[in-house]
């Protein structure tokens, strides 16, 4: 784990979180909330995907895909929880 990979994953996660927030309005937190949840998800899940997938997806592509997927998943889960608790 190096800092560059983590930053790429966090930025990819923020982009993924913002995109899923714009696409799924029912699960959107807010523009900044989507970006923050996506960045956290991208950093954490991106590292987990990198550890489990290992050499199958290395380098920049693995960091971008892992961060983006992590951002999407965490933003959707956070939006789902937010919707369930507000009703």
WOCOR-V993205 format. One record per helix or strand of 3 or more residues. SS is the DSSP state (h for helix, s for strand). FROM is the first residue (numbers start at 1). LEN is the number of residues. Records with the same first field share a line. If there is no record, write none. Layout:
SS=FROM-LEN + FROM-LEN
This chain:
h=3-21 + 25-3 + 31-26 + 59-28
